[in-house]
Amino acid sequence: MKKGILTKIILNAASIYITASIVKGVEIRGFLAAVVAAAILGIVNALIRPIFLLFSLPINLMTLGLFTFVINGLMLSIAASVTQGFYISNFGSAIVASIIISIVSAILNFLLVE
């Protein structure tokens, strides 16, 4: 079944909501805030992330791609900074949260969409 953009946003919102209950330093105030955060994160990932990945290519190559976790944490921090009701206390929490969001999102996509 093909996923629409609304389905992707809802699944990412669920991932953010679940991650906030797991990762210390990440707080989300309700599922609606998670939906808004997921939509903003999608926009940030589509518009800003490619630029950061391009400019960080040398360090990303030297770290064998591990620097991508830092970029993902930064994108999550940007999304949190412009989303009311979504708070990340420090950058370490943002990096851990971005990893957990990716894992939870992959699991939800596999279970609910495939």
C-alpha positions in Angstrom: 0.0 0.0 0.0 1.4 3.4 -1.0 1.9 5.9 1.9 0.5 9.4 1.6 2.1 12.4 3.1 -0.5 12.4 5.9 0.2 8.8 6.8 4.0 9.7 7.0 3.3 12.7 9.2 1.1 10.6 11.6 3.7 7.8 11.8 6.5 10.3 12.4 4.3 12.0 15.0 3.8 8.7 16.8 7.6 8.1 16.7 8.2 11.6 18.2 5.6 11.0 20.9 7.0 7.6 21.8 10.6 8.9 21.8 9.6 11.7 24.1 8.6 9.1 26.7 11.8 7.2 26.3 14.6 9.9 26.0 15.3 12.1 29.0 15.5 15.7 28.0 12.9 15.5 25.2 9.4 16.7 26.0 6.2 16.8 23.8 3.0 18.4 25.1 0.3 16.3 23.4 -0.2 14.4 20.2 -1.1 17.5 18.3 2.2 19.1 19.1 3.8 15.8 17.9 1.9 16.1 14.6 3.0 19.7 14.1 6.6 18.7 15.0 6.5 15.9 12.5 5.3 18.2 9.7 8.0 20.8 10.6 10.7 18.1 10.8 9.7 16.8 7.4 10.0 20.4 5.9 13.4 20.9 7.7 14.6 17.5 6.4 13.5 18.3 2.9 14.9 21.9 2.7 17.8 22.3 5.1 19.2 18.8 5.7 20.6 18.3 2.1 22.6 21.6 2.4 24.1 20.5 5.7 24.9 17.1 4.3 26.6 18.6 1.3 28.8 20.9 3.4 29.6 18.3 5.9 30.6 15.7 3.3 34.4 15.7 4.1 33.9 15.2 7.8 31.1 12.6 7.0 33.5 10.7 4.9 36.2 10.8 7.6 33.8 9.5 10.2 32.4 6.9 7.8 28.9 8.4 8.0 28.7 8.7 11.7 28.5 12.5 11.5 25.1 12.1 9.9 23.8 11.4 13.5 25.0 14.9 14.4 23.2 16.4 11.4 20.0 14.5 12.3 20.2 15.8 15.8 20.7 19.3 14.6 17.6 19.0 12.3 15.6 17.7 15.2 16.8 20.7 17.4 15.8 23.1 14.6 12.3 21.6 14.4 12.0 21.7 18.2 13.0 25.3 18.3 10.2 26.4 16.0 7.5 24.1 17.4 5.5 25.1 20.3 5.1 22.3 22.8 8.2 20.4 21.6 11.3 20.8 23.7 14.8 19.3 23.7 17.0 20.2 26.7 20.4 19.6 25.1 22.1 18.5 22.0 23.0 15.1 23.3 19.3 14.4 23.9 18.6 15.6 20.3 21.1 13.1 18.8 19.8 10.2 20.9 16.2 11.2 20.1 16.9 11.3 16.4 18.3 7.8 16.5 15.3 6.5 18.5 12.8 8.3 16.2 14.5 6.6 13.2 14.2 3.2 14.8 10.6 3.6 16.0 9.6 5.1 12.7 11.1 2.2 10.8 9.3 -0.3 13.0 5.9 1.5 12.7 6.3 1.7 8.9 7.1 -2.0 8.7 4.2 -3.0 11.0 1.5 -0.7 9.8 2.2 0.2 6.2 3.9 -2.8 4.6 
